[in-house]
Amino acid sequence: MKLLLIALLVSMSNTSCQDKYPDLEDGLYAEFVTNKGTMVAKLFYDKVPVMVANFVGLAEGTHPKLDDSLKGKPFYNGVTFHRVMDKFMIQGGDPTGTGTGSAGYKFFSEFDTDLSHDKAGILSMANSGGLDTNGSQFFITEIPKQNLDAFYADGSLKNCGAPRVSCHSVFGELVKGIEVQDTISNVKVTPGSNKPIEDVVIQQLNIIRKGKDAKAFDAAKVFTEQEPLLPQKLKELEAKTQEILKEKAKEAANNFKKANADIPGEVKEFPTGLVMILEANPNGVTPKPSDQVLIDCTGLFEDGRFFFSTMESDAKRYDQFNEDAAKQGAYQPFAMPYNESATLVPGFREAMLNMNVGDKARIFVPGYLGYGASGRGPVPPNANLIFDLVIVSIK
């Protein structure tokens, strides 16, 4: 009877540990016990398993990339929230508390189109830019911050490898203790910095598993097996992005044709997605690949807004004439080699190579044949463009 009672007490103790939050549905959770209160985050191990495996492996001391001296120890216990910004986020996970520390390794990003920094309480990876600088640091949002997403609103992927492009991997969200996040984000900081004057400490970071699937989640195994596959996973997302952009561009191209139905010329549609309304010069000479041609053009956004012209008449027509630019010789045709080496966006170059001297064309250039995911100057990422262009002469 005594042994039975002891076994029962042990069983009750284990059950109470796992059932500390009986209202939580089955899933994998992280409990942040801090000196400002407790927060609980649900971890999206079904959508971004590597990101969650990294976090759980660190929290439980089982991460395969940890130094032997750190294995078996809860990495986050005693670590501070070293950077707090009201109306933005709180950031932790740096054992040095300086913002430059890590667990001694970096790894590749993992994204899911269903996950966004679209609300308060989003748990996401901090990084130092690019795609392969994730480590132990994370942040929790106080307000929506979709500019940190790896995706644009249309679901297309950003050029995350480009400088000054923010792409952060969402891997969880707070389901309890959002008010604690708010308290932490409002603590007093050292003047001129975002570091709390008094340390905000993660006293314990506990992983809670509820349900069969969560209990079976082996963080070390998932990280070891799936982390090397992340670059390929990104390529698949990029391919999916191209499909999204192409479908949207088809609709935009149809609208372009309807809106310009009264323009004289032959409508030509190319397999790439380029659409051209070509007014051919019956006596036009076809340049040779060794030739350079002089080109005049005017660039418009899809909605008809002006952004560039080499033609003074067009600049004036769109009320964008700049006298200083005119004095500096801005309004004159530019020279380009009549071959694939021409330093033009792909859609513009394709149109040029299908024109003769004296030809005029209005062309629709889908974003992926224009300035792409990076954009350029006044042209935003993935913007569809319209160009009026003329092959003036052979230079």
N, C-alpha and C positions, 0 to 999 in steps of 0.2 A: 504493500500500500504506500509506503514511504517513497519507494522508487517511482511508482506511478505518479505520485504527487509532484516529485521533482521534474519528471519528464513533462508533465502537464504545464508546470510553471515555465519551463524552458520554451515549450511550444508557444505558450501565450506571449512570452517576451518577443520571440521572433515574429509572430503574427502582428503584434502591436507595432513593431518597427516598420513592417511593410504597410500596415494599415493606418499609419499616422494620419493619412489624408484619405479617409474612406470614400469621400465624394469624388475623387479623381477616377476617371475612366481608365481602362487598361492602356498602358503606354510606358514610355521611358521618361523619367523626370530627373531634374537636378534641383536639389534643395540648397539654396544659398543662406546659410545661417551667418548673419553679420552682426556687428555691434550696433547696428541701426535697425535691426529687425530681420525677418526671414522672408525670402522670396522663393517661389517654386516655378520652374520653367519646364514646359513640356518640350521634349527633344524630338526632332523630326527624323528619326532614324530610318524611316521607310523612304524618305525623299532624298536626303543627303547623308547616306550612311557613313561615309568617310569622315565628314565634319563632326558628326556625333561620336564616332569611334575615337577620334582624336581627343575630344573633350572628355569623354567617359574614361578613356585610357589614362589620361592625366589625373583626373579626379580620383581614380582608384589605384593609381600607381602601377598600372599594367601595360602602359604604352611601350610598344616594341622599340621605339627610338630614344627612350629615356636612358640616360647614363645609369650604369649599375648602381651608383651611389644614391640615385633617386627612385629606383624601382622598389615597389612595395610600400611606398609612402604616398599619402594623399597630396598631390602636387599643389593644389590650390589652397589648402588649409594654411591660414596665417598670411596669405597674400592680400594686398590692399587693392582698393579701387584708387588707382594713382592719378586718374584724370576724370574730372567731373565737369560737365557743362550744362548749365540750366537751359531748358528748352532744346536740348539736343540729346545727350547720352551720358552714361557712366561707363568707364573703361577699366578693366582689370586684367589679371592673368600674368603680370610681370613680376617675377620673384624679387627683382631688385627695386621695384617701386619707382623706377626712373622713366619708364616708357620705352627703354631700349633693350630691356632684358627679355629672355625667352627660355624655353625648355631645352635649348641646344640644338634645334633642328628647324627646318622650314619645309613646307610641302605645298602641293598644287591646290588650286581652288576647285570647288565643286558647287554647281548651281542647279536650281530647279525653277522652272518658269512659274510654278505655283506659289513660290515664296517671295515675299517682298517686305521691305521696311515700311509698311503701309499703316502702321499703328504704333502706339506706345507699347513698350514691353517686348520689343523684338530683340532676340538674342542672336548676335552675328559675330563673325570673325573680324578682328582688326588685322590690318596688314600695312605694309610700307609701300604699296603700289605694285602693279603688275599682277601676274597670276600665280607666282610661286613663292610668296613671302608670308604665308600663313604659319602660325606657330601656336603659342599658348595664349596669346592675348585675345580678348573678346570685348564686346560692348553690348549694352542694353539701351535701347532708344527710350526717350521720354516723349517724343512726338513723332508723327510720320516723317520719314526721310527717304522718299523713293529715289532721290538723286544718288543714293548709295547702292541701288540695285544694279545688278549686272545686265539688266534688260531695260529696253525702252518700253513705253506704254503699249506699243503695238506687239510686244512679245519678242522683238528682234534683239539679238545680243549686241552689247556694246563692244567696241574695240578695247577690250580690257587690258591688253598689253601696251596700249599707248600711254605716253606721259600724261599725268594729271587727269586720268580717267578713273573714277571711283567705282570699283566693283567689289562688293563685300558679300560673303556667303552667309545667308541666313540659315540657322540650324535649330532655332527654337523660339519660344515665346513665353512670357510670364503668364501663368494662370492663377497665381496667388501672389500677393505682396506688391502690387503695382504702386501702392502708396509708399512703400519702402524705397523703391526706385526713385520716386519723386523726392523723398526726404534726402537721399544721398546726393541727388543732382543739385540740391539747394544748400549743401553744407558750405561753410566759408572756405575760400581758397586763398592761397598765398597770392598777394597782389602781383599782377603781371603774369600769372600762370593759372593753370587749371588743376593744380595739385591741392588737395584738402590740407588745411592747416593742421587739423587733427586727423590721424589715420582712420580711414573707414576700412575695417578688416573683415575679410571672409574667415570667420572662425572655423567653420566647417563647410565643405561642399560635398553633400551626400547624393549619391545616385540611387534613385528609387525605381524598382522594376515592378510593374503590375501587369499580370497576364502572361500567358505562355510565350508569346513572341518576344516580349521585352526581356523576360528572364533568359531567353535563349540567345540574346544579342551578345556576341563575343567580340568586344571592342578590339582586342589585340589582333584577332584573326581577320576581322573586317578591314582594319587599317592595312595590315600586311598584304592581304590579297587584292584589295580594291584600290588603294592609293596609287599604285603604278599605272592603273587604267584611266586615271582622270584626264590626262591630255587627250586620249582618244574620245572620252566622253564629251570633252569640250568640242572636239571636231564635229561630233554628231550634232551638238547644239548649234554650231555654226552652220552646218548643212540645213538644219531645220529652219534657221533664221533666213537663209537664202530662199527657201521655199515660201516662207511667209512674205518676204519682200517681193518675190516674183508674182505671187498671187495678187497682192495689193497693186503692183505696178500694172498688171493687166487691166484692172479696172480703171486705173488712172490713164492708161494709154487710150482706152475706149472713150473716156471723157475728153481727152485731148483731141481725138479725131472729130468728135461731135462739135466741140467748141470751135474748131478751125475748118469746118466743112466748106466755108466760103472762100478759103484761100486757094488761088489757082495752083495747079500742079498735080503731079502723080503721087498718090499715097503709097509709100513703100514700108512694109513691115518686115523686120529681120528676126531670125530665130533667137537672137540675143535678147530681144525685148525693145530694141531701138525702133522708133517710128519716125519716118521722114516724109514730109510733104515737099516734093522736089519740083521746082520750076527750072527746067533744064534750058540751057543756052543751046540752040540748035547748031551753032557753029563752035561750040566749046571744044577746046583741045584737052585731051587727057594727059595730065602731067606724068612724067616718068618717075619711078621710085628714087632716082638720083636727083630729082628736082626739089627745089624749095618753092613753096607757094605762099602768097600773101593772102591773109584771111581777115575779113571783117566779121565781127559777131556782136550780138547782144544777148545777154543772159537774163532769163526770167525764172522766177519761182513758179511752181505749178499753178498757183492762184493768180498769176499775171504780174506779181510785183517784180520790179526791176532790181537787179543787183550789180550789173556790169555792162559796159559797152565800149567798143573801140570806135563807135560812130557818133560823131557830134550830133547829128540829126536825131538819132534815137535817144541820146541822153537828154536832149531838149524836149523830145516828144513825151518822155516819161517824167519830165520836170526834175531831172537829176543831173543837169549840166553843171560842171564844176570849172569855173574860169581858170583857177590856178592850175588844175590838172591839164586844161587845154594849153596853157602857156608852156607846160612841161612836155608837151607832145603826146599826151595820153590818147588822143582820139586819132589813131591811125592804125592801119592794118599791121598785123604781126606776121613774122615769117615762121614757117614750119616745114620740116622735111615731109615729103609726100610718101611716107612709108610708116611701117609699124613702130619705128623708133621715135616718132613724134611724141613729145612730152605733153600729151593732152589726156583728159579723162577718157576711158575706153569708149564710151558712147560717142563722144565728139569726134574722136579719131576715126571710128568706124564710119561715121557720116561723111567726114572729109574725104576718106578714101573711096567713097562711092559718088563723088562729085567731080565735074570737070571745071575748067576755067570759065567763069561767067555764070555758073549755076548759082541759084539761090535756094535756100531750104529753111524750113522751120522744122525743128526736130524735137522729139520727146526723148529724154534720156532718163531711164529709171535710176533710182538712187544707187543701186549696186553697180551701174555702169558710169556713175558720176563720181562724187567724192566719198562714197561709201560710208562706213560706220564712223569714220573720223570727222567727216565734214571738213570744211576749210573756210576760214575768214567768215563772211556773212552767211555761208551755206551750212545749215545744220546737218547733223548726221542723217544719212539715208534719205536725203531730200531728192525727190524727183525734180528734174529741171527741164526747161524749154530754152532752146537756143535758136536765134535767127542768124544764119551764117551765109557768107558769100565768099566764093573763091575768086579773089580779085584778079590775080595774075600769077604768072610764074616769075619768080624773082630773078 
